[in-house]
Amino acid sequence: MIQYFTKKINNKKGFTLVELIIVVAILGVLSMLAVPKFTKSKKDAAIAVHNANVRTLESAATLAKSEAKTIDWPDTEGNWKNYLQEWPEVPGGLEDEKDENGNKVEGDYTVKGEDGNITVTPGRIKSND
């Protein structure tokens, strides 16, 4: 019986310190590769959402303009509510970006319609692909 217990004690199984250090190093390298990819994906998604918001506002303003409406949104009367369910917000994470006109992407969206031209500010962002 004593031999059975001494065998159990001397027969330790587990990982060595070197094996654990190698696993930690591999995980570190993988995270160094994954974090920048995740950050770029997040920024690309914010740009896509922003550009979709701009297209939506342009489409709503085009419809309002076809009904001979003056476009100056957002307005105090809420005229835009006849064309949109809710007013979009500029997505976060675009503070460093500039739109196609060179303006910083900040603040809220504004839509102006004059002489058949519709301008959404901030405008679309060109993709960095």
N, C-alpha and C positions, 0 to 999 in steps of 0.2 A: 504494500500500500504506500509506503514512503517513497518507493521508486516512482510510482505513478505521479505523485505530487511534485517530486523534484524534476521529472521530465517536463511537466507543464511549465514550471518556472524557468527552466533553462531553454525551452523551445519558444522563445519570444518571436512573434512575427510582427512586422510593421515596416514602415518606410525609414530609410536612413536619412540623415540630415542632407546629404548631397542630393538625393532624389527630390526631397522637398524643395531645396533651393532651385533645382532645375525647373520644377513645375511652376514655382513662383516667377522665375525669369521668363518662361514661355508665356504665362498669363500677362506679364508686364508688356512684352512685345506685342501680343495680340491687342491689348487695350490701347497701346500707342498707335496702332493702325486703325482701330475702330472709332476712337473718339473724333478724329478729324473728319472721317467719313460721315459720322452722325451729325456733326455740326454743319457740314456742307449740305447734307440732305435736309436739315431743318431750315436752313436759309433758302434753299431752292423751293421748298414747300411754301415759305412765307412769300416769296416772289410770285409764285404761281397763284396764290390766293389774292394777292394785291392786283395782279393783272386781270384776274377773273372779276374782281370788284369793279375795276375800271371799265371793263367791257359791259358789265351789267348796268352801271350808271350811264354809259354811253347809249346803250339800247333803250333804257327808260327815257332818257332825255330825247332821243330820236322820236320815240313814240309821242311824247308830250309836244315836241316841236311840230309833228305832223298834224296835231290838233290845234295848231296856231297858238301855242302857249309860249309865253316868255319863260326862259329858263334861267333861274338864279337860285340854285339849291345849295345847301339847305336853307329854307326860308321860314319865317315866323308863322306863316299860315299853314305850313305843312303840305304844300301842293304836291310835293314828291310822293306823298302817301298814296296817291291815286295810281302810282306806277311801280312802287316798291313796297314790299311787306315791311321791311325795316331798313334803316340807314346803315350801311356797312361801316366798319371801323378799319383803319389802317392796321394791318397785322404788326405785331412786335418783331423785333429783330432786324428791322430794315433801316436803322438809324444811320448806317454808313453808306447806304445806297443813294444813287441819284436817278431821277427819272430820265426819259428820253430828251427832255428839254434842259437837262443839267441842274434841275432843282432838287434840293434835298427832299427825301421822302419823310415828311413829318407832319404833325397836325392832323386835321380831319379832311375828308374829301369835300371838295366844292365843285359844283357843275355850273358852267355858264354857257348860254346859248345865244349867239348873236349872228345875224346875217347868214343863217344856215350852217354856221360852224358851231360845233359843240366841243367845249374844252373841259376836261376833268383834271383837277389838280389835287394831289400829285398825279402825274401821268404814269404811263406804263414803264416798267423797268425792263431793259434789255437783258436777256439771259447771258450769263458768263460762260456758257458751254463752248 
